[in-house]
Amino acid sequence: MVRITWMLKSSGKVDGDTAFKTVEVKLCYAPISQVDRPWRKTHNELSRDRSCPHKIVSKPYDKIPQSLNWTIDRETPTGTYFVRAYGTDVNGQEVAYGQSSDAEKTTNLFSVEGISGRHTSLDIASICFSVFSFGSLLVFLVKEKRKAKLQQLK
């Protein structure tokens, strides 16, 4: 579980908070999780940035500090992440953002270990069923050969 808190900085460069209508909080890949993965590439133009594909929440903007306890989804892939909050205007365009990490994205990062979905019991069951199906096939083939020999002898 991750505790996320956001609010508008008093030194914000946007004209106060009048431009904000909603706040979108997203889970973003840290640079170490973007290496050799162009589909996670960071881009300076926010509309083209692909480093934040995991939406956490979208809420109407409120002037008071907001917070949320978020449980990481089972489908979240293994990686190193940080959290980013986007302030969006009436048209849904990102006006500003803030993030839990520094500008170089080297601090306040956290790792997620993805769930593969495979367990030892599942592996054992699949081996047992495979052996059973192969054995059934062999028994069927032997019976058919015997039946064919008996019909030839008649």
Kinemage of the C-alpha trace (Angstrom):
@kinemage 1
@onewidth
@group {chain A} dominant
@subgroup {mainchain}
@vectorlist {calphas} color= white
{ca met a 1} P 0.000 0.000 0.000
{ca val a 2} L 1.239 3.466 -0.888
{ca arg a 3} L 0.121 6.673 0.829
{ca ile a 4} L -0.100 9.541 -1.661
{ca thr a 5} L -0.630 13.192 -0.702
{ca trp a 6} L -0.789 16.171 -3.072
{ca met a 7} L -1.446 19.904 -2.999
{ca leu a 8} L -0.592 22.996 -5.035
{ca lys a 9} L 2.761 24.527 -4.108
{ca ser a 10} L 2.460 28.152 -3.073
{ca ser a 11} L 5.283 28.994 -5.494
{ca gly a 12} L 3.473 27.404 -8.463
{ca lys a 13} L 4.137 29.046 -11.834
{ca val a 14} L 0.549 28.580 -13.022
{ca asp a 15} L -1.849 31.472 -12.311
{ca gly a 16} L -2.940 30.175 -8.944
{ca asp a 17} L -5.213 27.191 -9.016
{ca thr a 18} L -7.888 28.663 -11.294
{ca ala a 19} L -6.564 26.658 -14.262
{ca phe a 20} L -7.071 23.315 -12.518
{ca lys a 21} L -10.311 21.395 -12.808
{ca thr a 22} L -9.102 17.869 -12.066
{ca val a 23} L -6.045 16.189 -10.636
{ca glu a 24} L -4.830 12.941 -12.170
{ca val a 25} L -2.385 10.903 -10.119
{ca lys a 26} L -0.316 8.356 -12.047
{ca leu a 27} L 2.347 5.760 -11.366
{ca cys a 28} L 5.442 6.485 -13.487
{ca tyr a 29} L 8.450 4.432 -14.492
{ca ala a 30} L 11.793 5.624 -13.124
{ca pro a 31} L 14.641 5.964 -15.648
{ca ile a 32} L 16.140 2.629 -14.582
{ca ser a 33} L 12.910 0.892 -15.656
{ca gln a 34} L 12.906 2.716 -19.012
{ca val a 35} L 16.274 1.372 -20.218
{ca asp a 36} L 15.849 -0.572 -23.505
{ca arg a 37} L 12.072 0.004 -23.387
{ca pro a 38} L 11.131 2.732 -25.878
{ca trp a 39} L 7.423 2.305 -25.049
{ca arg a 40} L 8.195 3.758 -21.579
{ca lys a 41} L 10.154 6.742 -22.882
{ca thr a 42} L 9.999 10.102 -21.096
{ca his a 43} L 9.200 13.084 -23.314
{ca asn a 44} L 9.272 16.751 -22.305
{ca glu a 45} L 5.925 17.411 -23.980
{ca leu a 46} L 3.424 16.024 -21.446
{ca ser a 47} L 0.947 14.807 -24.073
{ca arg a 48} L 3.676 12.614 -25.628
{ca asp a 49} L 5.199 11.360 -22.376
{ca arg a 50} L 4.840 7.576 -22.090
{ca ser a 51} L 6.521 7.088 -18.727
{ca cys a 52} L 3.269 7.319 -16.718
{ca pro a 53} L 0.804 4.738 -18.086
{ca his a 54} L -0.668 3.568 -14.769
{ca lys a 55} L -3.558 5.752 -13.629
{ca ile a 56} L -4.066 5.750 -9.875
{ca val a 57} L -6.933 8.230 -9.474
{ca ser a 58} L -8.595 11.197 -11.147
{ca lys a 59} L -10.432 13.606 -8.824
{ca pro a 60} L -11.872 17.110 -9.048
{ca tyr a 61} L -9.308 19.656 -7.887
{ca asp a 62} L -9.645 20.848 -4.296
{ca lys a 63} L -7.579 23.620 -2.691
{ca ile a 64} L -6.929 21.673 0.496
{ca pro a 65} L -4.245 18.956 0.568
{ca gln a 66} L -5.601 15.645 -0.701
{ca ser a 67} L -4.408 12.176 0.211
{ca leu a 68} L -5.124 8.608 -0.758
{ca asn a 69} L -4.115 5.119 0.365
{ca trp a 70} L -3.558 3.155 -2.836
{ca thr a 71} L -3.089 -0.580 -3.115
{ca ile a 72} L -0.831 -1.529 -6.002
{ca asp a 73} L -2.689 -3.512 -8.677
{ca arg a 74} L -1.786 -7.152 -9.303
{ca glu a 75} L -1.236 -6.302 -12.986
{ca thr a 76} L 1.467 -3.720 -12.229
{ca pro a 77} L 4.686 -4.965 -13.845
{ca thr a 78} L 7.979 -5.334 -12.029
{ca gly a 79} L 9.855 -2.052 -12.029
{ca thr a 80} L 11.029 1.025 -10.176
{ca tyr a 81} L 8.438 3.791 -9.898
{ca phe a 82} L 7.587 7.257 -8.628
{ca val a 83} L 4.230 9.039 -8.394
{ca arg a 84} L 3.232 12.079 -10.454
{ca ala a 85} L 0.159 14.311 -10.081
{ca tyr a 86} L -1.096 16.221 -13.127
{ca gly a 87} L -3.265 19.328 -12.873
{ca thr a 88} L -5.614 19.345 -15.871
{ca asp a 89} L -7.805 22.114 -17.227
{ca val a 90} L -11.403 22.057 -18.526
{ca asn a 91} L -10.248 20.573 -21.859
{ca gly a 92} L -8.367 17.721 -20.167
{ca gln a 93} L -4.963 19.190 -21.065
{ca glu a 94} L -2.167 18.907 -18.524
{ca val a 95} L -1.422 22.392 -17.209
{ca ala a 96} L 1.151 21.466 -14.572
{ca tyr a 97} L 2.506 18.505 -12.681
{ca gly a 98} L 4.397 17.588 -9.566
{ca gln a 99} L 6.105 14.354 -8.653
{ca ser a 100} L 7.367 12.459 -5.649
{ca ser a 101} L 10.893 12.365 -7.071
{ca asp a 102} L 13.448 15.030 -7.928
{ca ala a 103} L 13.931 16.388 -11.469
{ca glu a 104} L 16.470 13.648 -12.322
{ca lys a 105} L 14.094 10.995 -10.900
{ca thr a 106} L 16.709 9.512 -8.570
{ca thr a 107} L 15.133 10.007 -5.127
{ca asn a 108} L 11.930 8.752 -3.471
{ca leu a 109} L 11.675 5.813 -5.850
{ca phe a 110} L 10.129 2.491 -4.898
{ca ser a 111} L 10.241 -0.953 -6.448
{ca val a 112} L 7.377 -3.237 -7.305
{ca glu a 113} L 7.858 -6.975 -7.709
{ca gly a 114} L 5.257 -8.202 -10.182
{ca ile a 115} L 3.264 -11.370 -9.621
{ca ser a 116} L 3.980 -14.043 -12.202
{ca gly a 117} L 0.889 -16.087 -11.350
{ca arg a 118} L 2.795 -19.405 -11.270
{ca his a 119} L 3.027 -21.491 -8.153
{ca thr a 120} L 4.699 -24.814 -7.445
{ca ser a 121} L 1.329 -26.537 -6.995
{ca leu a 122} L 0.274 -25.374 -10.477
{ca asp a 123} L 3.501 -26.730 -11.983
{ca ile a 124} L 3.018 -30.098 -10.249
{ca ala a 125} L -0.603 -30.335 -11.408
{ca ser a 126} L 0.356 -29.554 -15.014
{ca ile a 127} L 3.079 -32.244 -14.930
{ca cys a 128} L 0.628 -34.816 -13.518
{ca phe a 129} L -1.988 -34.071 -16.174
{ca ser a 130} L 0.641 -34.192 -18.925
{ca val a 131} L 1.875 -37.601 -17.758
{ca phe a 132} L -1.726 -38.861 -17.480
{ca ser a 133} L -2.593 -37.698 -21.012
{ca phe a 134} L 0.563 -39.248 -22.480
{ca gly a 135} L -0.134 -42.520 -20.638
{ca ser a 136} L -3.746 -42.543 -21.881
{ca leu a 137} L -2.510 -42.058 -25.434
{ca leu a 138} L -0.113 -45.007 -25.123
{ca val a 139} L -2.837 -47.281 -23.676
{ca phe a 140} L -5.180 -46.310 -26.513
{ca leu a 141} L -2.527 -47.025 -29.169
{ca val a 142} L -1.646 -50.432 -27.665
{ca lys a 143} L -5.348 -51.420 -27.535
{ca glu a 144} L -5.860 -50.408 -31.160
{ca lys a 145} L -2.817 -52.421 -32.307
{ca arg a 146} L -4.077 -55.513 -30.459
{ca lys a 147} L -7.543 -55.057 -31.936
{ca ala a 148} L -6.048 -54.724 -35.434
{ca lys a 149} L -3.950 -57.937 -34.958
{ca leu a 150} L -6.989 -59.894 -33.743
{ca gln a 151} L -8.988 -58.811 -36.793
{ca gln a 152} L -6.118 -59.883 -39.100
{ca leu a 153} L -6.006 -63.349 -37.505
{ca lys a 154} L -9.714 -63.987 -38.152
